[in-house]
Amino acid sequence: MKILIVDDEPLARSELDFLLRNNPLVDSVSEAEGVTEAKQKLMTDQPDLMFLDIRLDDGNGMSFAKFLKKEEKLRPYIVFATAYDQYALDAFDVNATDYILKPFEKDRIDETLKRVDRILKKPEALVNSDMCKNPRLSVTVDERTIIIKKSDILYLEAQNGNVLIYTKNLPLISSKQTLINLEKQLDPEQFLRVHRSFLVNLDMILEFQPSFNHTYELTLINGTKITVSRSYVAKTKKVLGIG
């Protein structure tokens, strides 16, 4: 998974960075000193999980989490990582995944990562069976509704707050709907999440090859190559029947 640390204390960031990078569930770690930089990182890095301090030089972590609660396109899972225990109840109001006190302990960090990993790997719990079995997908683009045959979809990609839908026949479609919302409408037996930003039509996969840093790469029938992040390698292998 991709992680963003938001903390104005360099030593705290360094300590947490070390603990995270030594966990096999973590693909990458980026850092931000405050709210302003964190907003930029959320747009460019699209992290799965954010470790957020409460008191920051340029703002308040709790207020930032309340802002993100309304911004579904930007919002990662949030874990408050702070020296202050009096805000723990407030964390429930912003749907925080966890609340960890400094100084950090390896076992506590690992426990949180396992919890988030389980959530990321079970999008099928969100699937509406009637919607996902429908052979057509309705996509809102500006004021239009475009109807797509799901069997024609190559893959979907979350990028800069939009979802790009690549098909065999239609021009590239860019939708303001979130990837999570569209995933609810797709059959999990046909479409597989292989990365936080990618959903792939299993029928369009041609090759599966190892890549760098324990990741893998899919090649689709049109030649497109898509990275399978470490968090999704085991499930992808299982679905593809690779021992």
Buried (B, 14 or more C-beta within 10 A) or exposed (E): BBBBBBBBBEEBBEBBBEBBEEBEBBBBBBBBBBBEBBBEBBEEBBBBBBBBBBBBEEBBBBEBBEBBBEEEBBBBBBBBBBEBEEBEEBBEEBEBBBBBBBEBEEEBBBEBBEBBBEEBEEBEEEBEEEEBEBEEBEBEBEEEEEEBEBEBBBBBBBEEBBBBBBBEEEEEBBBEBBBBEBBBBBBBEBBBBBBBBBBBBBEBBEEBEEEEEEBBBBBBEEEBEBBBBBBBBEBBBEBEEEE
